[in-house]
Amino acid sequence: MYISKNKILIIFLNILFIGCAINKVNPEVYFNQKKYNLALLSYQKIFASTKDESAKSKAAFRIGQCYKFQAEYKKSLDWFKVAYDQGYGLKSLEEMAFGLKRQEEYIEAIQAFQKLTNEVQDKSLYRKEISMCKLAQSWKKSNSKLNVSVFPKSDINTEFADFSACYDRSGNILFSSDRIGSTGSDIYNWTGRLYTDIFKWDALDKTIIDLKTINSKHHEATPSISNLKKRIYFTHCSKDASIHSYCQIFVCEIENNDYTSPEQLDLYDVESNSIQPAIHKSDSILVFSSDRNKDRKFDLYISFKVNDEWSEPEALPSSINTEGNESFPTWYNDTLFFQVIFCLVWVD
């Protein structure tokens, strides 16, 4: 995949401009605007320069939060430990506990959750987390022979975010990435990297192809392919300050190994986010994540295709949608996998 020198120069200048601007804004403003990369740079400067212990511990805590929202979970855990050691209190201990759980360090997570139960009146949440950690630890031991390895293709897995892969009927791999070579050159201030695009790894010539018909200067990600009808469903998120700034699900046809212009699905709500489509192999059942509920948290919704039209989505039952955030659904035959509060579960 060729990347022009001019594009690299534009990206460099964007990063340089960001570095010059961060000194002029309170990092809390960046943080509340979800510009976590800008907030991170500011808090790192504060942590390195301040002698005020309270400001230092808060900066460490915010650094941990910024890394967490950027999915840099190991770094976030390290900084929550720093914040706790600096005396930030129960908030940092709670983040530590959940961070240890995310890293599958269940014994240490149980110890942290136990400390929390000793400090609060309502102990039910942390006792539930302790039970989940114990269960996960037992699963980890019983599945010790299960071998999980990183996909060996170094051109797919890079130092950037590469995620949400799926196969098409020819064995090609479609995936999301914010690597250099994405369509736009603007920096996404949540991550400090480029906006995401959908790429294809060609199984025949082993090259990476940018799907220019689909991709734009905004976010395109989480492809899901209907091999029966030769369609690709995906998430598009605009950065424009308008109704279109909500993330929505788009679809396009696959014709002669190319893609038609994307069209937005009518899922009955354009003032909320509808993301991460999972199309069933029949091309008639669509499951996706959305924050259209009154709590504005992400649940899973299901829609059925009837007479070539999608039905009004319905929330999946409470046995699936919990008080947490459900996301990243994916089908394997008739089994639906999804993520909830960083745990992988399945339902037949």
N, C-alpha and C positions, 0 to 999 in steps of 0.2 A: 504494500500500500504506500503510494508516493505522498509525501508531505512537502509542500513548497516551503522555501526559505522565507518567503514573505509572510506565510501564515504563522510560522514559528516566531518571527519577529513581532507580529501583532500580538500573539499570546504573551510574549515576554514583556511588551510595553504595557499590556493590561495588568499584568502582575506587578510591574514597577509602579504603575499609577495607584494600585490598591495599597501598596506599601507606604506610599507618600501620604495617603489620605487617612490612614487609621489613627494617626496621632490627634486628629481634630475632633473625634467623636467619642463620647462616653461609651465604653464597651458594653454597658447594660443596654444601650440603645440598639447596638448591633445584635446582642443576644436576644432581645425581645422581638427583633425583626427576623429572627432565624438566620441571620448572616453569621453563621457559627465560625467560619474561617476568619473573618475580620475580628470577631470577638476574641477568638483564640489568640491571635497575634497580639492584641491589646493586653489581654490578661497575662500572657507570658512576660510581657514587658513589666507589668505591675509586679508580678511575683519576683522577678529578678531584681527590681530596683527598690521596692518599698521595705522599710524597716518596721512598719506597723504590723503587729502580729495578726490582728483581726483582718486587715486588708489582705495580708499574705495568705491566710487560710481560705478566705473567700475566693481569691484569685485561683488558688489550687483547685477548689471545688468547681468553679466555673470552667477551668481548663478540662477537668474530668468530664463535665457535662458536654462541652463542645466536642471532645473526642468521641463520646458515646453517640451523640447525634450524627457524627460522621462515620459511624460504624467502625471506629478504631478502638475496639473493646479492650484490648490488652493495655493500650496507652491510657484509656480512661480509668481502668482499674488501678493502675499505678498512681494516678493523680488523686483518686479518691482516698487511697491509702495515705498519701501525703497530707491531704486535707484533714483526715481524721487524726493523724499524728500531730498536726498543727493546732488541733483543738476545735475544729469546725463543728463537731457534735454529731447528733443522731442522724441528720440528713446525709452526712458523708458515710456514716456507718451503714445506713440502709443502702446507699448506692454501692458501697463495697460488697455487701451481701449479695445483691442482685448481679453485680459484676463477676463475683466469684462463681455464681451459679451459671452465668453465660459462658464462662471459661471452663465449665465442667469440673471445677474444683469444689466438689460437693461437700467434702468433709469440712473445709475451711468456711464454706458458705453456711453450713449448719451452725458452726460456732458463732458466726457473725449474727445470724438470725436469732440464736439463743440469747446473745447479749441484748438484742433489741427487745425481746420478750421481757427481759428483766427491767426495762426502762419505761415501758408503756402500760397503760391500763387495758386497752383492747389488744389482747394477745393473739386473736384468731387468725389474722392475716399471716403473721410470722410463723405461727404453728403450722399453718397450711403449707407455707414455703418449706419448712423443715421436713414435713412429710413428703413433699414432692422431691426434695433433694435426696432423701433416703431411698425413695423409689427409683429415682434416676441412677443413683449409685449402684443399686442392686442390678438394674438393667445393664449398666456399664460392665459390671463384673460378669454377668451371665453371657454377655455378647463379646467377651474378650477375644474371640477368634474372628470376629467380623473385621475385615480389612477394608479401610476407607483410605483412598489415596488421592492426591491432587492430579487432575487431568494432565497428562504428560506433554501436551502441546504448548510449548513456551510462547508461541505466537498468539495463543488464545489467552492464557493466564499471564498477565503483566503486573507491573507495580501499581496499575490503576485499578479501579473497581470494575471487575468483570463478573456478571451475575445473570441469573434467570435464563439459563440455556435450555433449548429444546431442539429436537431433531425434526427434519422434514423427511418425506418419503424416500429421498435420494441419499439419505445418510449425512446431509449437510447439517452443521450446527449453527443455529441462530442464537445470538446472545446480546446482552446489553453491556455497554462499556462507556466510560468517560475518558478514554485514552486520547492522546494526541492523534489527530487525524479525524476527529469528529467534525461534523459539518460546520458548526459555528466556531468563533474564536473568542467569544465572551467567557469570562470566568463566572462560575456559579458560586455565589458567596456562602452558600451552605457548606460546600465541601472544599472550596479553593481550587477546584479542578474544572474541566470543561463540562458543558451540558452533555447528557448521555445520548448515544445513538444506538441503533440496532445494527449489528454486523453479522456477516455470514462467513463461516469457515467452510470453504469448498472441499468436499471429501475427495474429489478427483485430483485437483492440482495443488491441494494443501495451501491455499492462499486465503487471506482475509479480504472480504469485499464489504465496502460501505454501501448500504442499501439507500442510495441517494433519492430514489423515488419516494421512500417512506420518511427519511430523516429530514430534519429542518434545523434551524438555529436554536430550537427549543429542545425539551426533553422528549425522546422516544425510547421506550424501554419495555421490558417484560413481554416478549412475544409469546404467542400461543398459536399453534398451527392446527388447522383442520385439514388433515390429509385427504379426507373423503371428498370435500368440496373445494379443495385447493384454495383455502383462505388463510390469511394471517391476521390475528387480532393482537392489538398492542395498546399500551398506554401512551398518551400524548399529554404533556404538561406545558402550557404556554407561560412565558414570563411577563406577558403584557398585563398591565394593571386594568383589567376589565373582567367581564364574566368569563372570558376564555382562559383566565388565569387558573381556573379549576382544572384539575386533571380529568381527562375523559378517555373513553375507550374508542378506538378507531378500528376499521377493518379494510382490507384491500384484497383483491383477487391475485392469485398466482397464475400467470399466463406465460408459457414458453420460457420458464426459468426467470421471468421478470415479474414486476409487481405493478398493478394499476394504481391510480391516485387514491390515497386513503379517503374514507368517508367516516364521519362520526356516527356511532350507533345511537339510536334514540332509546335511552334508558330512563326516561321520565323525570330526570332531575339534573339540571345544568348548574345549580347553585350549590353543589357539593362535589366532592371528589369521588370518581369511579375509576378504580385502578386495578392492575394486575389480573387481566382476564385469564380464565382457564376454560377453554372450549372442549367439550366432550367429543369423543371420536365420532359421534353421530352428527355433529354440527348442529344439534338442536337443543343443547343444554349449555348455558353459560353461567359460570360462577365467578364472582369478582368481589373485591373488597371495596367498601364505601363507608364514608362518614356521614351519610344522609340521615342517620338517626338523631334523635333529639339531644343525645349526649355528645354528639360530634366525635365519637370514637369510631374506630374502624371495625365493622362486622362483615361477615360474608353474606352475599345476596345471590339469589338464583333467578334466572330468567329462562323461559322456554320459547323456542321458535314455533309459532303457529301460523300457517299460511304465509310463510316467508316474512313474518313480523315478530319482533321480540315482545314477549308479554311484560307487563309491569313487574319489576323485580320484587321479590319477597325476601325478607330476612330469614336465614336458616334458623332452626330452633335453638333454644337456650342450651341444649346439650352440646352444641357446637359454638355458638356465640356466647362468650363469657363477659365478665366485667373488664377483661383485658382487650387487646387489639388483635383481631384475626386478620391475617394477610397471607400473601403469596400462595394462593391455592394452586394445585396442579393435579391433573388426572393421571392415573395409571390404570388403564382399562376402565372398570367401573368403580374404582376406589379413589376417593378424594383425599389428598394430603394437603395440609395447610400448617401455617405457623401461628402459634398463639403464645404470647408472653415468653418468647424465646424457647418454647418447647415444641418438638415435632410430634404431632399426633396424627391419627388416621381414623377414618370411619368408612365402613362398608355400606 
